[in-house]
Every structure is written in structure tokens, then in C-alpha cells.
Amino acid sequence: PLLLFPVELFVFILLAYCLLKFFPTVMRYIQREKSEVSEFMIIILVGLLIATFSEFLGLGTIIGALIAGIILQVSIRDRGEEQILVNDLRIITLGLIVPFFFISIGLNFSVASLFTNPVLLLSILVVATAGKIIGAMLAKPFTDLSWRQLYVVGWGMNSRGAVELVIAFVARPFIPADVFSSIVVMAVVTTILSMLMIERQTQKDRGIMG
């Protein structure tokens, strides 16, 4: 499979290039029909097809969906229509897809596995939390932000737990239950901690971030 990866990547890039060239013409034709339903349906269809094809080639649905979004964004010339479609997709995503995603996370979560390897859980929590704060601090030579401001930025980076959840969910078939459950706990804990710490810092100094 590793030897076939360059071929699969080339096929996917070729498909993306062809869509990038021809799909704007299709979108212009649909937009002339003045049918928001048809436009929305073709966007959903193209997004699902590219994501499915990407998964079939072994590149993953996330890569395919991302490329589909870029192609669609380039194809839609009217920024007003683009914003309407973005809002429609946001409603569907937050109202339907996201709840099912978190339900799937919960179904795969194992409380028992946390007690079998508590050291792993603590290690992931410490590394995830400290790593982002230290990473923000390391940017000091390249920015005018103060140490306190960078400290707040580090906690702000800790709030992006959804990214870790997506990666963990995709990798679930390949990682042990204790690792998956520890990542889930880490994502939840760091998100809650980041909100508390940022609120505490802003209460001390309302204008801390300038």
C-alpha cells in the first residue's frame, strides 16, 4: 500500500485539478437557475463524493472534505451566496452532524481503561497543557507580546480540544482504548481549564491583550 501511495495521491490531485477547472462552469449554470435548493444539493453531493473518493484512495475523508471546500469556495463567485451557503452548512453541522460525532466519541470512551493506566492519562494531560504554553512562550523573540500575553495565548491554544478529538476518533481503530480515552479526557479538561484561566487573567487585567 505504501508503494501505491504516490499513485493514489497523483490520482486525487488530478481529480481535484479537473474539478477546479470545470466545476466553476457548472456552478455558474446552476446559479443562473436561481435555485438555492439545487445549488445547496450539488455542493453537498460534490463534497460527499470527493470525501468518499479520498477515503477510497486511503487519504482520509478529512483531506477530501477540505479540498472539496476549497474547490467550492473558488467556484462560487458571489460572496453573498457563499455566506448564505456557509450559514446553511453551519446549521446542519451544529444541529445534526456534531451531536452524532460526540455520541460516537462517548460510545467509544472507556472509563475502566483510565484506571488501568493512570500514568498515561496524567502524562498526556501534562504534556498537552504545558506543551502549548511553552510553545507560545518560545515565540517571545519573534513578537512584541509580553510574557503574560503569551501565557494567555498558550491557554487559548489549549481550548482547541475538538481537533484532538477528531484525530483520535479517526485513529480509534489503530490505538488502544486507554490512549483514546486519555485523549478524550485531555481534550475536555484542557478546554475547561483554558476557559477558567483566560477568564481569571482577563479579570485581573481587562486590557491584557491590548
C-alpha positions as CSV (number, residue, x, y, z in Angstrom):
1,P,0.0,0.0,0.0
2,L,2.9,2.4,0.7
3,L,4.2,1.9,-2.8
4,L,0.8,2.8,-4.2
5,F,0.5,6.0,-2.2
6,P,2.3,8.3,-4.8
7,V,-0.1,6.9,-7.5
8,E,-3.2,7.4,-5.3
9,L,-2.0,10.9,-4.4
10,F,-1.5,11.8,-8.1
11,V,-5.0,10.5,-9.0
12,F,-6.5,12.6,-6.2
13,I,-4.6,15.7,-7.3
14,L,-5.6,15.1,-10.9
15,L,-9.3,14.8,-9.8
16,A,-9.1,18.0,-7.7
17,Y,-7.5,19.8,-10.6
18,C,-10.2,18.7,-13.1
19,L,-12.9,19.8,-10.7
20,L,-11.2,23.1,-10.1
21,K,-11.2,23.7,-13.8
22,F,-14.7,22.6,-14.7
23,F,-16.8,22.9,-11.6
24,P,-17.0,26.8,-11.7
25,T,-18.8,26.4,-15.1
26,V,-21.3,24.0,-13.5
27,M,-21.9,26.4,-10.6
28,R,-22.5,29.3,-13.0
29,Y,-25.1,27.3,-14.8
30,I,-26.8,26.4,-11.6
31,Q,-26.7,29.9,-10.3
32,R,-28.4,31.2,-13.4
33,E,-31.4,28.9,-12.5
34,K,-31.8,30.9,-9.3
35,S,-32.5,27.8,-7.3
36,E,-30.9,27.8,-3.8
37,V,-32.0,24.2,-3.2
38,S,-30.3,22.9,-6.4
39,E,-27.1,24.9,-5.5
40,F,-27.1,23.5,-2.0
41,M,-27.7,19.9,-3.1
42,I,-24.9,20.0,-5.7
43,I,-22.5,21.4,-3.1
44,I,-23.4,18.6,-0.7
45,L,-23.1,16.0,-3.4
46,V,-19.7,17.2,-4.6
47,G,-18.4,17.4,-1.1
48,L,-19.5,13.9,-0.2
49,L,-18.2,12.4,-3.5
50,I,-14.7,14.0,-3.1
51,A,-14.6,12.9,0.6
52,T,-15.6,9.4,-0.3
53,F,-13.1,9.2,-3.2
54,S,-10.4,10.5,-0.9
55,E,-11.2,7.8,1.7
56,F,-11.2,5.1,-1.1
57,L,-7.7,6.2,-2.0
58,G,-6.6,5.9,1.6
59,L,-6.1,9.7,2.1
60,G,-8.9,10.0,4.6
61,T,-12.3,11.8,4.4
62,I,-10.9,14.9,6.2
63,I,-8.4,15.7,3.4
64,G,-11.1,15.1,0.8
65,A,-13.7,17.3,2.6
66,L,-11.1,20.1,3.0
67,I,-10.2,20.0,-0.7
68,A,-13.9,20.0,-1.6
69,G,-14.4,23.1,0.5
70,I,-11.6,24.9,-1.3
71,I,-12.9,23.9,-4.7
72,L,-16.4,25.1,-3.8
73,Q,-15.1,28.3,-2.4
74,V,-13.2,29.1,-5.6
75,S,-16.3,28.1,-7.7
76,I,-18.7,30.4,-6.0
77,R,-18.2,34.0,-7.3
78,D,-21.0,35.7,-5.4
79,R,-19.7,36.3,-1.9
80,G,-23.3,36.8,-0.7
81,E,-24.4,33.4,-1.9
82,E,-21.3,31.9,-0.4
83,Q,-22.1,33.3,3.0
84,I,-25.7,32.0,2.8
85,L,-24.4,28.5,1.9
86,V,-21.9,28.7,4.8
87,N,-24.6,29.6,7.2
88,D,-26.8,26.7,5.9
89,L,-24.0,24.3,6.3
90,R,-23.2,25.6,9.8
91,I,-26.8,25.0,10.9
92,I,-26.8,21.4,9.5
93,T,-23.3,20.7,11.0
94,L,-24.0,22.0,14.5
95,G,-27.6,20.7,14.6
96,L,-27.2,17.2,13.2
97,I,-23.6,16.1,12.5
98,V,-21.7,17.4,15.5
99,P,-24.1,15.8,18.1
100,F,-23.7,12.4,16.4
101,F,-19.9,12.8,16.4
102,F,-19.8,13.4,20.1
103,I,-22.2,10.5,20.7
104,S,-19.8,8.3,18.8
105,I,-16.9,9.6,21.0
106,G,-18.9,8.7,24.1
107,L,-19.7,5.2,22.8
108,N,-16.0,4.5,22.3
109,F,-15.0,6.0,25.6
110,S,-13.9,3.6,28.3
111,V,-13.8,4.8,31.9
112,A,-12.3,1.5,33.1
113,S,-9.3,1.9,30.8
114,L,-8.4,5.2,32.6
115,F,-7.8,3.4,35.9
116,T,-5.7,0.7,34.2
117,N,-3.1,3.2,33.2
118,P,-3.5,6.5,35.2
119,V,0.2,7.4,34.5
120,L,-0.6,7.7,30.8
121,L,-3.6,9.9,31.5
122,L,-1.5,12.3,33.7
123,S,1.3,12.3,31.2
124,I,-0.9,13.2,28.3
125,L,-2.6,16.0,30.4
126,V,0.7,17.5,31.5
127,V,2.3,17.3,28.0
128,A,-0.7,18.7,26.2
129,T,-1.2,21.6,28.6
130,A,2.4,22.5,29.2
131,G,3.4,21.9,25.6
132,K,1.1,24.6,24.2
133,I,2.0,27.2,26.9
134,I,5.7,26.6,26.5
135,G,5.3,26.7,22.7
136,A,3.6,30.1,23.0
137,M,6.4,31.3,25.3
138,L,9.0,30.3,22.7
139,A,7.6,32.8,20.3
140,K,8.8,35.7,22.5
141,P,11.8,36.6,20.3
142,F,9.5,37.0,17.3
143,T,6.7,39.0,18.8
144,D,6.1,42.2,20.8
145,L,3.7,40.4,23.2
146,S,4.6,40.3,26.9
147,W,5.2,37.1,28.8
148,R,1.7,37.4,30.4
149,Q,0.1,37.9,27.0
150,L,1.9,34.8,25.7
151,Y,0.8,32.9,28.7
152,V,-2.8,33.8,27.9
153,V,-2.2,32.8,24.2
154,G,-0.9,29.4,25.4
155,W,-4.1,28.8,27.4
156,G,-6.1,29.9,24.4
157,M,-4.4,27.3,22.3
158,N,-5.4,24.7,24.9
159,S,-9.0,25.3,24.2
160,R,-8.8,23.7,20.7
161,G,-9.7,20.2,22.1
162,A,-12.0,19.4,19.2
163,V,-9.1,18.9,16.9
164,E,-7.6,16.3,19.1
165,L,-11.0,14.6,19.3
166,V,-11.3,14.4,15.6
167,I,-7.8,13.0,15.2
168,A,-8.4,10.5,18.0
169,F,-11.7,9.4,16.5
170,V,-10.2,8.8,13.1
171,A,-7.3,6.9,14.6
172,R,-9.5,4.9,17.0
173,P,-9.2,1.5,15.2
174,F,-5.4,1.8,15.4
175,I,-4.9,3.0,19.0
176,P,-5.6,1.2,22.4
177,A,-8.7,2.1,24.4
178,D,-6.7,3.7,27.2
179,V,-4.9,6.0,24.8
180,F,-8.2,7.0,23.1
181,S,-9.9,7.6,26.5
182,S,-7.0,9.6,27.8
183,I,-7.0,11.9,24.8
184,V,-10.8,12.4,25.2
185,V,-10.3,13.4,28.9
186,M,-7.4,15.6,27.9
187,A,-9.5,17.4,25.3
188,V,-12.3,18.0,27.8
189,V,-10.1,19.0,30.8
190,T,-7.8,21.4,28.8
191,T,-10.8,23.1,27.2
192,I,-12.4,23.7,30.6
193,L,-9.1,24.8,32.2
194,S,-8.4,27.2,29.3
195,M,-11.7,29.0,29.8
196,L,-11.2,29.3,33.5
197,M,-7.6,30.5,33.2
198,I,-8.3,33.0,30.5
199,E,-11.3,34.4,32.5
200,R,-9.0,34.7,35.5
201,Q,-6.3,36.6,33.6
202,T,-8.8,38.9,32.0
203,Q,-10.4,39.7,35.4
204,K,-7.0,40.7,36.7
205,D,-6.4,42.9,33.7
206,R,-9.2,43.7,31.2
207,G,-6.8,45.1,28.7
208,I,-4.2,42.3,28.9
209,M,-4.3,41.6,25.2
210,G,-4.2,45.2,24.3
